[in-house]
Amino acid sequence: MEKLLRNFFLFLSKSKFLTKLAKKYGLRFGASRFVAGETMEQAVKTIKELNKKRLSVTVDYLGEFVDNEKEANEIADQCILAIDAIAKENLDAQISLKMTSMGLDISNEVVMNNMQRILERAKENHVFVTIDMEDYSRCEKTLEIFKQLKEKYDNVGTVLQAYLYRTEQDLRDLSKYNPNLRLVKGAYKESPEVAYPAKNDVDENYKKLIKLHLDNGHYTAVATHDDAIINYTKEIVDKFHIPREQFEFQMLYGIRPEKQLDLVREGYKMRVYVPYGTDWYGYFMRRLAERPANVAFVLKGIFKK
């Protein structure tokens, strides 16, 4: 049943018709649990509340699979506004973005131009930028652009997904760039030809990647809600005397908030991924796909109205 639900919501996440409908009707049907409003002003309020609880943030202006240059440029402008807001409000926050929202599917010129102007503004304001990883078909191109950008900018990192067979080699190849990486299990539906179909295999690969990246001495963001992975990370850093300044835990806004605070109380750096914007539908569907318990929460919220 869990696998059926996951596939169902991943299928819905790719619907352009439903995406347009969601933009029209706003953050209804429980999505506000996972999305901090439609504007940066609304997101700033959420970030300030999280910062008061000693939670760091990475903020993401939602948007993906953009197919025209005008929209890509507009989303890049929103990222720059977010960087300016972080600096102006002195927030403990970074930004995350998707290459497809920067024009990855349009042309190399468009995506590079948008990335460079974002990273220049981020550099001026001492804000770190993480390039989110998307589906397998865009993985190679995303990593190639990341490598190009890393040669010029220190304030950029990216994401590797444990469910892909290729990821261990990608991590080894990136090592020479001294990369700041967010390590995740992966949230897209992929073919068994390119991704581990069994959860246990994904988990074991995830552990291998965490240990390897920490052993290499690079900054590691362990992005998970899985207690087994969290406990494994704690054991590894204690066993090999990894300084706490070399890693952090990351979780999504609206998921396991008490666990987030527990980690802070234990002395770990904890960063919350806070999305905002009108293009929230695809992100929301993937959150429902990842964790069936979220579906029950949303249904409860709908019937309360």
Sequence and secondary structure as in RCSB ss.txt:
>XXXX:A:sequence
MEKLLRNFFLFLSKSKFLTKLAKKYGLRFGASRFVAGETMEQAVKTIKELNKKRLSVTVDYLGEFVDNEKEANEI
ADQCILAIDAIAKENLDAQISLKMTSMGLDISNEVVMNNMQRILERAKENHVFVTIDMEDYSRCEKTLEIFKQLK
EKYDNVGTVLQAYLYRTEQDLRDLSKYNPNLRLVKGAYKESPEVAYPAKNDVDENYKKLIKLHLDNGHYTAVATH
DDAIINYTKEIVDKFHIPREQFEFQMLYGIRPEKQLDLVREGYKMRVYVPYGTDWYGYFMRRLAERPANVAFVLK
GIFKK
>XXXX:A:secstr
 HHHHHHHHHHHHT HHHHHHHHHH S TTGGGT   SSHHHHHHHHHHHHHTT EEEEEE      SHHHHHHH
HHHHHHHHHHHHHTT SEEEEEEHHHHTTTT HHHHHHHHHHHHHHHHHTT  EEEE   GGGHHHHHHHHHHHH
TT SSEEEEEETTBTTHHHHHHHHGGG   EEEE   S   TTTB  SHHHHHHHHHHHHHHHHHTT  EEEE  
 HHHHHHHHHHHHHTT  GGGEEEEEETTS HHHHHHHHHTT  EEEEEEESS  HHHHHHHHHH HHHHHHHHH
HHHH 
